[in-house]
Amino acid sequence: MWFAPRGLESMRTVAAVLALVACVHAGIWLLLKPVGIAPDVTRQLASISYSPFADSSHPDRGTRPTAEQIRADLRAVAPYTRAVRTYSATGGAELVPPIAAEFGLKVTVGAWIDKDQARNEREIRSALDLARHYSNVDAIVVGNETTLRAEMTVPGLIELIQKVKRSSPVPVTTGEIWTVWIDHPELASAVDFIAAHILPYWEGFDASRAVDHTIEFYDRLRKTHPGKRIVIAEFGWPSAGYNFHDADPGRIEQAQVLRDFVTRAQAYGIDYNIVEAVDQPWKTMEGGVGPYWGMFDASRQAKFSWTGPITDPDYLKRAGLAVLFGLLLSLPILALAGASTTQALMLAASANAVGAWFAAIVAFWKGHYFVPGAAFALGFGIVLLVPLVAIALSRLEEIAAIAFGRAPRRLANAPPLVPEPFAPKVSIHIPACCEPPDMLKASLDAVARLDYPNLECVLVVNNTPDPALWRPVEEHCLALGERFKFVRVENLTGYKAGALRIALAHTAPDAQIIGIIDADYVVGADWLKNLVPLFADDRVGFVQSPQDHRDADRSPLHTAMNAEYAGFFDIGMVQRNEFNGVIMHGTMCLLRRAAIEDVGGWSSDTIVEDTDLGLAILEHGWLAHYTSQRYGHGLLPDTFEAYKRQRHRWAFGGAQLFRKHWRRMLPGAEGLTREQKREYAIGWLNWLGSDAIGLVVALLNIVWVPVVAFANIAVPDRILTVPIIAAFAVSFAHFAALYRLRVRASPGQMIGAVCAAMALQWTVARAVGMGIILERVPFLRTAKGGNSRKGPDFPAFWEAVIGALLLIGALTLVVTNYKQVHEINIFAAVLVVQSLPFVAAVALAAIEGTRFNSFIYWRGLEAKLATKVAAVLRQRRTIGQVSMSQATISQVTMSQVMSEAAPKLPGGDTIEPAQ
């Protein structure tokens, strides 16, 4: 945000607002600081699971752990526990018992069992050897959840356990989830003690109920196997990852659950083992939470304290980073010319919201483990989101400027005061190609009615071989007089720019101002009279007035198109004009002839010769003016397909412009001011980048759906999905707020404009993609005038395909989300939001040519509805009147009864009934 200097007092006010918002932001972080409460644990834990493997759970895979690594790990763990449990006896894990003895730790040795019988034998031999040689080995666990993983049947496992028991000097068991011990009493009979895994997270319980349910399951085991020693061989809670039903992982939750469980286990005399000592980043096969069960992170730092209040040690760092980044993003507001307090407040709040998002990204990166693919996916997602966030910020800035900032100061909505007389000769140029004669005659007649004393009109009919199209127009020019020049050219190259170069060659030598109108435009009589005086300032290069249309009432679709166009001319152009950064758009435009010649004339390098010339004029230091007053009305595209084709041309031309002029936008480049560079850069980002990046993100999300739904990996985190929903909400708020403030449109027209704007996402994105790959495409005319009809092909075919895939993807995610992972539901919501532009395109294309695209149908429906509503109201009034009559009769009858029943008093009086 680069703006003109401002007064010192005003800057102090804005600075105070920025400081206030930063303080409020910091205060919100402090108020929301999570603090957990749980009993203090001052005694050592009974046992902790320990796996020394760095990159695999399998003893024969990955890097073999060294004695130094194991010794460092156990040195960190020893103060917290009396024992450790391992899961293998080979591959380096056989080093654990002797090293654990150095720290006085008992070891429950695990033997890893799978379908490889040969290595199972090696595991068993190693486990027995360790039990015989090291006195700190107190038990052997044969297999870990072997039946759950379908590596062995229960009878096969029992046979293996019995084999080990015959040779073991220590108790022998196997580790299985608690329900296996309930369902298979024969397994319980085969072991020396029950090693039950009770993990309430995988049961889907809320953290506040986790320990209660664990004790409940333990009691069920005791009742099922009375007299049998029972050890809760695995209990834990993950510190990060995704929820499982009601179970939400987190550092605070992990500390609360573990401290509560250990306290109650010690009180009840329950033998237990906590899973696990250190995070295992390689545990991606256990979903998003697999790597995060450790009491220590992968760098061997304790995640929480076992005494005192439970807090996130990184929370305040994250808060400080959010406030700092929000403050840095807010600093450019200090240079905002004429900013009001409310405007600065809104912008600062937006900047701080982005600061909080940035802090969340840093925290996510720091608090999670990434394989290269996941890191790339996260980085790529953030790269795509940064422009969307920048676009959202620019739209919030525009809302703030229009709703709370100063009123436009450069808008040329009133004729300037200039010394009389000032009426330089104006040459109006009308390029035409295969246009209907009647339409051209109407445009020429409007030029003839202009209230201006010194003008000519040059009509260039190019590449129109049919005499039925050009001869009537030629005759009409002759009839209008010598001020109207008819020029016919065949085999003209250079698109519209070529025709305008021909027109300039036939322009009177004394013409100083060139007026450009499209062939379908009917100009107002005061166009030149009101706007030409602006050229009394020799610095003015061109003056632009908005496009408008006289056939918006043809159908609801055309009304929506017209309302969508109006937003650009009544909102964006007005704001750009404040910084001398308007876009010249080729009709209803007045140019100084000297400015055209200064930049080398009309160029055919792009298919948007008008915007190209306007930008070149600005780059050469000329001024531009804009008026939002309508001085002319043209015709809308005939069909939805023509509407899309026109926008495709504009968007492709915009991409060409970017390729041609981007160097002029760089800091230090001469020509444009900082404000002009900003307006064009943000304009390109808003118009071209938003749709193109939005489409890329949507297509990537479609590809990602099966990965999430069926592979159960790499679920997009909310730091990647929530911003998409937020950006859409900002875009909708931008549309609704600014249309209400600036555009003369009814609520229905505004809704139509929203649909029309969204419906062009595929068209604009496709054009931008082509503009990146291709240097030029054919110039396609926009069909106008009502002579063309809807083609045989459905004009929103690809939008229908993409929209359907997004909606099917959302439904698939919801249906397959049996774990009820919040991130998956958010991802599904994102897909629905991303489908809206494509659904809008399909809807507009579908109603075209049907009765739903007719005002007659809707007015008839409105009349029928009004008739039915009136009938219902009359019926209700009739029922109400009957009810009132019945109530009156009942009241009279009751009064008579009460009067007759009242006892008589002397003198003829009566006793009144009690009320």
N, C-alpha and C positions, 0 to 999 in steps of 0.2 A: 504494500500500500504506500504509494508515493504521492504526496500532495503538496500544495503551495504552502508557504510559511503562514503562521497564524499569530495572533496577538498573544503576548506573554500571559495576561490574565486568563484568557481562555485556555491556554495550554496548562496553566496551573490547575484549573478546574478539571480538565481531562486527566491530568496526572493524579489528582486526588481520587477521581473515579477509578482509575486503574489500580491504585493502591488499595482502595476500599474493596474492589472485587477480589484482588489477590488475598486480602485478609479474610474475606468471607470464604473464599475457596479453601484457604488453610484451616479456617475454623470448621468447615464442613468435614474435612478429613479428620480433624481431631475429634469432632462429635461422633463420627462414624467409626472411630478406632475400635476394632473388636478386642474385647477382653474376656477371656474365658475363666471360669471358676471351676476348680476341681480340688479334691483332697491332695494334700502334700504327700509325697512318697519319699521317705527318708531312708528306708532300708534298701538293700540291694535286691534286684529282681531275681526271681528263681532261675530263669534261663532266657537266653536270646538266640534266635536262629542266626547262623553266620555262614555265608557262602563266600569263599575267597575268590571266586571266578570273576574276571573283569568284563568279559564280553559274551558269555554263554553259560547256560545252566548245565550243560552237558560236560562231563569230565574229559571227554576225548576231543572237544572242540574248543577253539579259541586259544587265548594266551594262557599258558600254564602259570599259576600264581607262584611267586617266589617266597622264600622264608622271610625275607626282609619285609615284604608287603604284609604277610600274615601277622608278623610280630608287631608291626605298626598298628594294624587294625585291632588286634587283641589288647594292645596297650591302651588304646582309646576306649575300648569296650569294658575292660576289666573293672574299672571303678563302679560300674553300674550293675553288674550281674555276678552271680555265683557260678554260672555254667553257660555253655553254648551248645547249640545243636547244629550239626552239619547234615548235609544231604548226600554226600558221596564220600567214598573212602579211597578214591584214586584221583589221578589227574592233578595232584598237588594238594588235594584236601587231606591226604594222609599226614601232611605236615602239621595239621592243626593240633592234635592231642599233645605231642611233645612241647610245642610252643605254648599252648594253653597252660601246661603244667608250670611253666616259668612264672605265670601270673596267678597261680593258685586256682585255676578254673577247671571245673568238671566239664566233661565232654560227652554228649550223647551222639554217638557216631551213626551216621546214616549210610546205608548202602543203596546206591541208585539202581533201580530195577526197571528194565524196559523189555522189549522183545528180542534183544540180542542176548542169547543164552550164554555165549562165550564171555562177553564182558560182564554179565551178571555174576558168573562164577568168579571173575577177577575181583569184583566189588565185594562179594561175600568173603573171599579169602583175605582180602585186605582188612575188612572190618573186624574179622575174627583175630587177625594178627595184631591189630591195634589194641583190641580188648585184652589180649593176653599179655602184651608188653607194657601197657601204660595203665597205671593204677587209677588215673583220673578219668578213665573211660567208665561211665556208669551204666550204659545201656547201648543196645544196637537197635536201630530202626530199619527194618528190611522194607525198602520201597517207600515212596511218598505218593499217596493218592494213586496208587498203581491201578486199582480197579476203576477209579473215576476216569482215568485216562485210557481205560480199556487196554492196558498193557498186559494185564493178567486177569484170569478169572479168580473168583474167591477160593475155589478148591485148589487151584494151582498155587496161589499165594500162601494158603495154609500149609501146603506141602513144603514149600520153600522155608517158611518160618520154622516149622518143626525140624527141618534139616539143620538150620542154623542153631536152634536151641540145644540140639544134642552136642554141639561143639563149643558153645559160648560159655564163658565164665561169668557173664553179666546178663541181666534180664533182656529179653528180646520182644519186640513188638513191631507193628507197622503203623504208618501214619495215614489215616483216612478221615474224611469229613464225618461229622457226628452222626449223620443219618445212616451211613454205611454200618456203623456199629449197632444201630437200632435194628436195621433190616437183616443183619447177619450175625445172630448170636453165636454161630459156630466159629466165626472169626474171633470173637471176643474170648471164646474158650481156648483158642489156640495160642494166644499171646500171654505174656507174663503180666502185662498191664495194658490198658486201653490208652492209645495215643490219639485223642480226638481233636480234629481241627474244627474250631468254631470261629467263623469269620462273619460277624453280623453285617459287614458291608455287602458281602455277596448274598446275604439273605434279603437285602434291600431295606434294612431298618434305618430309621433316623438315628443320628449319633446320640441323641438324648435317650433313646431306648435300647441302645446297643448292648450295654452291660446287663440290663434287666433280662433281655432275651437270652444272653449267653448263660446267665445263671439258671434260667428256666431250662435251657437245653441240657445243661450239666446235671440238673436234678432229674431230668428224664432219663439220662444215661445211668444215673445211680439207681433209679427205680427199676430200670430194665436189667441191670447187671449188679444186683446187690452183693456187697462184699468184695467186688473187684476194684483194684486200684485204678483210678481214672486220672489221667493227666490231660489237661487242655494243651495239646502239643503245638497248636498254632492259634494265636489270638493276635489281632492287630487291626489297624485302620490306616488307610492311605492318606498322605498329606497333599496330594495333587491328583489331577486327572478328572474324569467325568463321573457324574453321579450314576448310581444304579438304583432305579426306583426312588425311594425316599432317602437313600444313603448318599450324603454329599461329602466328598473328601475335602481336606483342608488341614493346614497346620494347626489351627486352633482346635479343630474337631479331633485331630489325631491325639493331641496332648490331653484333651479332656477325657476321651474314651480310655486311653491307656492308663492315665492316673486313676480314674474312677475304677477301672477293672482291677488294677493291681491292688488298690486299697481294699476292695471287697474280697478279692481272692485271698489276700493275706488274712483278712478277718475271718473268712470261712474255712481257712485251711486248705484251699484248693491248690494243687500243684499245677504249674502252668509254664508255658514257653511263649515269649513274645516274638512275633515275626514282624520285622527282622532287625538286625543290627544296622546294616548299611544299605542305602538305596542301591538297586540293581538296574542300571539304565538299559541293560539288554533285555529286560523282561517285557518286550513288546507283545509277546503272545498272550499276555493277560489283559489286553485292552489298554485303555488310556491310563489306568491306575497302576499297572504292573511295576513300573520302576520306582514307585514312591511309597513303599511300605516301611522303609528304614527309619530308625530313630536318629541316624546320622545321614546327612546327604552324601553324595558321591565324593565330595572333597573332605569327608570325615569331620564335618562340623555338626554339632548337636542342633537339632531342629527346634527343641523347646527345653524348658526347664522343668524339673520334676517337683519343684516347690515354688510357691508364690503365684501371683497372677499370671495367666497365660496370655502372652501377646506375640504378635508376629514381629520378629526382630527387624524385618525389612520394611515394615509398614511406614514408619516415619521417613525413611529414605525415599520411598515411593511417593509419599505426600509432598516432600520437598521438591522432588523432581517434577511432579505435576504442576506445582505452583510456579516453579522457576520457568518451566517451558511455557506455561500459560502467560506469564509476565513478559517473556521475550516475544511471544506472538502478539502481545498487546501493544508493544512499544510503537509500532508504526501508526497507531491511532493518534499519537501525539502530533503527528504531522497532518492530520485530517483537517482540512480547512473548513471552518464553520461548524464543527461537530457540536451537537447539543449534548447535554448531560445524559439524556436517555439514550441517545445514539451511541455514545461512548460506553455506556453501561451494557448495552446489548452486545456490542462488539467485543468488549472485554470478557463478558460471560461466555461468549462463543469461543474466544481464544483459550480461555481456561478449560472449557470442556474438551477441546482438542489436546490441551496439555495433559489432562487426566487420561485421555486415550493413549497418548504417547507414553506416559508412565506405566500404564497397563501393559503395553507392548514390551517395555524394558523388563518389567517384573515377570511377564510370561517367559521371556527369553532366559532370564536369569534363573527362574524357578522350575524350568523343565529341561529334560534331556532330549537331544535331537540326534537322530541318525541323519546322514547327509540328505536323503530324500525329503525327510520331514522339514529339515532346516531350509532347504531350497523352496519347498512349498510355502512355508511361512513367509520367507523373504519375498518370494514372488507375489504372494497375496498382498503383502504390505505395500510393495511397489505399485500394484494396481490400485490399492485403496488410497494412497497419498493424493493422487490427482482428484479422486472423488471427494475426499475431505476438503481439499483446496477449493473445489467447485462449490461445495456446501458453504464454506466460509465466505466465498465471494457473493453467494446468493443471500446469506444472512446480512452481509454488509450492505447489499442493495436494499434489502428490506429496511434496515436501520436508516439508511440515507433518505429513503423516500418517506418512511413513516414518521421519522423523528428528526431528520436533518432539515437544512434550510431549503427553501423553495428554489426551483431552477432560476438562474439569473441570466443565462445566455439565450434562452428560448426566444426565437424571433416570431412571436405570435401577434405582434402589432407592427404596422409599417413604421420604419424609422423616420425620424425627422431629418430631412436633407435640404440643402439649398435648392431653390427652384431656378431654372428647370434642370432636372436630372432624368433624362430618358434616352440612354444610349441604345443604339440599335441592337435588337435581339433577333437571332436567327434560330427558329425552332426546327429541330431535326427529328424526323419520324422514320425510323427504319421499319420496313415491312417485307414479309416473305410469305406468299401464298395466303394472304389474309382475306376474309370476306369483304367484298366491296362496301356493303352497307355499314359495316363496322368502321372502316377507314373513312367513309364519308362523314360519319358522326364525329369522329375525332377532328377532321379538317374543319367542319362547321364550328366546332367549339373553339378552335384556334381563331377562326374568322371573327368570333364574337368577343375576343379578348379586348378589354378596355385598356389599350396601350397604343400610343400613337406611332411607334417606330419599330416595326417588326417585319420579318419575312418568315416563310415556312418552306423547308426543303424536305420533300417526301422521296425517300429512296426505296423503290420496289425492286428487290433483288431476287434472283433465282426463282422467278415466277413466270414460267413459259405460257401458262394458260391465259389467253387474251380476255376470257370472261372474267378473270379476277383483276387484271390491271387496267384494261381499257376504260371501264366505267369510272375508275378513280382518276385516270388521266383527264378525262372529259370534265370531271368535277373540279379538278384543279384549275383548268382553263376557265371554268365558269366563275370560280372564286376570285380570279383576277391575277395580276402580275406578281403580287406578293407571294403567290404559291407556286413553287417550282416542283415539277414532277421529273424525277430521274429514274430511269429503268436500266438495270444492269443484270446481265446473265453471267453465269459461271463465275460469280464472285466468290473469292476465298476470304478467310479471316473472320467468319461468323458475323456477329452483329458489329464487331469493331470494324470489319471491312466496310460495311454499309455506312457507318458513321464517318469513316475516313473519306468516303465518296461524298457524303453530305457536306463535310467540312471543305472539300475542294470546290463545291458549288455555292459556298456561302459568300454573301456580299462582302467586299473588302472592308467596308466601314462597320460591319457587325462586330461589336465588342463582347456581347454576351451570347452564349449558346444555350438554348433550352432543349432538353432531351425528354421526349415522352414516348411511351410504347404505343403501338398501333391501335390498341383497344382503349386508350385513355380519352376521356372527355374532361377538358380542363375548365375550371371556373373563370369567369370573366375578370376577376381581380387578381389572378395569379401573378402576372408580371407587375401590375401596378403596385402591389403590396411588397413584393420581394426584390425586385430589381434595385430599389434604392439602397439595399444593403451593400451593393457594389460601389457605392460612393466611397467606401473605405478601400483604398487601393490594395490593401493586404488580403482582401477576401478572394479566395480562389473558386469556391463553389457554395451554393445554397441548396439544401435538400429539403423537400417536403415529403410527407408520408404517402405511401400507397394506400389506396382504399378502393372499394369495389361497389358497383351499383347493382349487382345481381345476387347479393347475399340472401335475398328472400326466395331464391329459386327452390331451395330444399333445406331441410335441417342440416344435411351434410355441408352445403355451401355456407350456411350460417356459421357452422363450427369452423370451417376454413377461415372465413373472414375474421372471426373473433380471435383465432390463433395468430393471424397476421398482425392484428391490432396490438397485441402484446409487445411485439418487437418495436413497433413505431411509437407507442405511447409510453413504454417503460425504458427499454434498453437504449434507444436512440436519444431520448431526452437526457438520460444520465451521461451518456458518452459526450453529448454536446457540451456539457459543462467543462470538459477538458479538451475541447477542440479535437475530438476523436471520432466524429461521426463516420458512418459508412455510407459511401455513395452507392446508390442502388439502381441507377440506370433509367429511371423514369421520374417525372416530376422533379427534375434536377436542372438547375441553372449553373453554368460554368463560365468563368472568365476565359475568353479566347486566349489571352496571353498565358494563362496558367496551363492550358492544354498544350500550347506550343512549348512552354518552358520545360515540360516533362517528356516531350517527344511525341505527343499525340496519342491516339488510341492504339493500344497494343493488343495483338492477337495471341500473346503468350499463354493466356488463360481463357477459359470459357466464361469468366466473370469480368469482362473488360471494364465494366462500370466501377466495381469495387477496386480493381487494380489501378485504374486511373485516379480515383479519389485518394487512395493511399499514397500513390506517387506524388500527387499534389501536396498532400500534407508533409511528405518527406522532404519536399523542396521549400518548406517553411510558410506555405500559404495558410490562411485562416479559412475555416468552414463554419457555416451557420446552419441551424436546423429549426424548423417550425413544426409543431404538432398539429397545426391547423390544416384541414383537408382542402386542397385546391384542385383536386382532380380525382376522378373515379374510373377505374378500369373494370375488367371482367375477371372473374375467378376461373381457375381451371375447370374444365367441363366435368371431369370425372375424378374419382379418387386416384386412379392410376396416373392421370395427368398431374394431379397434385403431388404425388410421389416423384414423378419424373422431374418436375420443376425443382423440388427440393434436392433431388439427387444432383442436378446440375449445379445448384448453388453450393452444396457441400463439397462436391468434387472440385469446384472452382476455389472454394476456401482452402482445400488442401494444396492446390496449385499455388495459391497466394502465399501460403506458409512456406512452401519450398522456395518461392521466388524472393520473399522479403524477410525471412527469419533473421538474416544477419543484421538487418536494420533494427531489430528488436533487442539486440545484445547491449548490455551496459557499455557506455562509451561510444557506441555507434552514432554518427552524426545524422541530423535530419529531424527525427522525431524527438519530442520532449519525453521526460520520464513518464508523465501522465498519459501521453498518447501511446507509448509502448505498453504501459500497463493495461490500458483499455483494449488494445488489440490482442495482447497476449491472453488476457482473461477472457476476452470474447471468443477467441479460438478454442481455449480450454473449455469454456462453458458449452459452446455450441457443438463443436466437433469432438472434443475429448470426452464429454459426458456420455454421449450416445455410443461412441466407439468403444470406450473402456467398459461401459455398462454391458455392451454386447459380449465383449471378450470374457468378462467375469461370468455372465450368464452361461455362455457355452462351456467354460471350464467347470462351472458348477454342475452342469448336466453330465459331463464326463465323470465327475467325482461322485455322483449319486450311487452307482453300483459299488464303488469302493467303500462307501460308508454303510450302505444298506446290507451288503452281502459279505464283504471282506472284514467288516467290523474293525477297520483301522483308519487312522488319520481323519478323525472327525474334525471339521473346521471349528476352531475355538470361537467363542463369542467376540473376541477382539477383532476377528475377521468378518463376522456375520452381522453383528449389531450395527456397525457403521454403515452397512449397505441399507439397512432399514432406516437408520437415522438420516442418511443422505436423501432417501426417497421422501421421508417426511418433511425435510427442509425444502425440497423441490416443490412439494405440494403446497406447503405453507407460503413459499415464495410466489407461486402462481396465484393462489387464492388472495393473499394479502395485497399484492401489487395490482392485480386486476381490479380489486375492489377500490383501491386508491387512485388508480390512473386510467383505467380503461372503461369506457362507457359500454358496459355489457351487463345483461341480466344474469342472474345466477344460472339459468339454463344455458345461456350462451357461454358462460365461463366454463361450465362442465363440458360443453362441446369442444371448447378450445383446449381444455386439458386432454381430452381424448384425442383430438387431432394432433396435438403436439407429441403426445406419447406414441401415437401410431407411426411416427416417422423415424423411430429409433433404428430399425433395421435398415431403412433407406439411407439415413445419414451415415450410419456406421459402415455400410457397404461402400458408400461413395468415398469415405475417408480411406478405407482400405485400398480401394482402387487408386485413389490419389497418391498413396504411398508407393504403389507398385508401378503405375502407369503415368506417363507424362501428359497424355492428352486422350480424350475420348471425343466422339462426334457430338456436335452441338445439336441438341434436340429441342425443337419448338414445343411450347406448352399449348395444348389445344384449348382454345377459348371460344366464346361466342355461341355456345350451345349447338354447334354443328357436329360435334363428335359424340359418340356413344360408348358405353361401357363395352370393353372387349370380351372375347369369349373365354379368356383365361381368368381364373380367380386372381385378383390383383394383390392378395395378401397370402399367397401360398406358403412362402417360407416363414412368414410370421406365424401362420397357423401351425407349421411343423415345430418351430422353436417353442411357441407358447404351449402346445400340447406336451412336448417333452418336459418342459419345466413343471407343469401341473402334474403330469404322471410321476415325475421324480419326487415332487412334494408328497403325493399320496403314497408312493412306495416307501419313503422315509418314515412316514407316520405309521403305516401298517407294520413295517418290519422293526420298529423301535420298541421291541418287547422289554428292553431294559428301562424305557422311559428316560433316556438321556436328554437332558435339557438342551444341550447343544444341537442335537439332531432335530428336535422340534423347532428350534430357532432357525436352523438351516432350511427346514421345510418352509417356514414362514418367509425366508428370504427368496426361495424359489417362487413362491406365490407372488410376492412383490415384483420380482423380476419378470414374471409372466404378464403383468398388467399392460405394458406397452404393446406387446404382441397380441394380447386379447383385444385391446382397443383397435388395433389395425384390422383384425379379423371382423370385429363388430361393425366398423365403418364400411368395410368392403362388403359385408354380408347384407347390410340394410340398403345399400345402393341399388336402385332399380326395383325396390319393393315398396309396398304401401307405407312401410315405416319411415321411408324417406320422403314423405309427402306431408305438407302442413295441413292439407285437407283431412287426412286421416286423423291426425292428432287433435285438430279442432273438433272434428266429429266425435272423437272419443271423449274429449273434454266436455262437450255438450251433453253427451249421454250420461257421463258421470255426474254432472251438475244436476241433471234431471232426476237421477236416482237419489242423490243426496237430498234434494228438495222434497221428493216423495217421502223419504224416511223421516225427515223433519216434520212434515205435515202429519204423518201417521203418529209420531210421538206426541205432537201437540194435541191431536184428537184424543188419544188415550189419556193424556193428562187432563183434558177438559172433562172427559167422562168420569175419571177418578175423582176430580174435584166436585162434580155434581153429586156423585154417590156419597161423598163425604159430607156434603151440605145436607142432603136428605137424612143421613144417619144422625147428624147433629141435631136437626130439627126434631126428629122422632124421639131421640133421647131426652131432649129438653121437655117435650110434652109429657113423657112418662114420668120424669122427675118432678114435674110441676104437679101432676095428678097425684103422685105418691106422697107429696109433702103434707105433713099434718097441719090441720087448721088451728089457729090461735083465736082467742076472743078478739072481737073487733074485726074479724075478717082477714087478718094478716096470716102469712104462712111462714114457716121456718125454711130458710134457704138451705138447699143441700150443701154439704161440705164439699169444698173444692180441693 
